[in-house]
Amino acid sequence: MAKEMSGSHNTHFCFPQTLDAIKKLCPKRALLIGMTHEFDHHKDNEFLKEWSEREGIPVQLAHDGLRIPVSL
């Protein structure tokens, strides 16, 4: 995993902090945006798939062109 995923930063969440926040908020689904270029999209989504199954909250990295249906 990229170094950003395990480090810390003073102006935004890093990967572990993001996952902790998701666990506290317990959304139906989470899509992560604004990632550093150091992420390996496929490999990191595999990690998130395992995490999602373990925690019961679907989480994945978003990507350009992703469409999300919204019912109002």
C-alpha positions in Angstrom: 0.0 0.0 0.0 1.0 3.6 -0.6 2.9 5.4 2.2 0.0 7.9 2.5 -2.3 5.1 3.6 -0.5 4.5 6.8 0.9 8.0 7.6 -0.6 11.1 9.0 -1.3 14.5 7.7 -2.3 17.7 9.5 -5.0 18.9 7.0 -6.8 15.8 5.9 -7.5 12.2 6.8 -5.2 9.4 5.8 -6.4 6.0 5.0 -6.6 4.5 8.5 -8.3 7.6 9.8 -10.8 7.5 6.9 -11.7 3.9 7.7 -12.1 4.7 11.4 -14.5 7.6 10.5 -16.5 5.3 8.2 -16.9 2.7 11.0 -18.1 5.5 13.4 -20.6 6.9 10.8 -21.7 3.5 9.6 -23.0 4.6 6.1 -24.8 2.2 3.8 -21.9 2.7 1.3 -18.8 4.8 1.1 -16.9 6.0 -2.0 -13.5 7.5 -1.4 -12.4 10.4 -3.5 -9.4 12.8 -3.6 -6.8 10.1 -3.3 -3.1 10.6 -3.8 -1.6 9.4 -7.1 0.3 6.8 -5.0 -2.7 4.5 -4.6 -2.9 1.4 -6.7 -6.6 1.5 -7.6 -7.0 -2.3 -8.2 -4.9 -3.5 -5.2 -6.3 -1.0 -2.8 -9.9 -1.8 -3.8 -9.1 -5.4 -3.2 -8.0 -4.4 0.4 -11.2 -2.4 0.7 -13.3 -5.3 -0.4 -11.9 -7.5 2.3 -12.3 -4.7 4.9 -15.9 -4.2 3.7 -16.7 -7.8 4.2 -15.2 -7.8 7.6 -16.8 -4.6 8.8 -20.2 -4.9 6.9 -19.9 -1.5 5.2 -19.2 -1.4 1.4 -16.3 0.9 0.7 -14.4 1.4 -2.5 -12.2 4.0 -4.2 -14.2 6.1 -6.6 -12.9 6.6 -10.2 -13.4 9.1 -13.0 -16.6 8.5 -14.9 -18.3 6.7 -12.0 -22.0 7.1 -12.1 -24.1 6.7 -8.9 -27.9 6.4 -9.2 -29.7 8.6 -6.7 -33.4 8.3 -5.9 -35.0 11.4 -4.4 
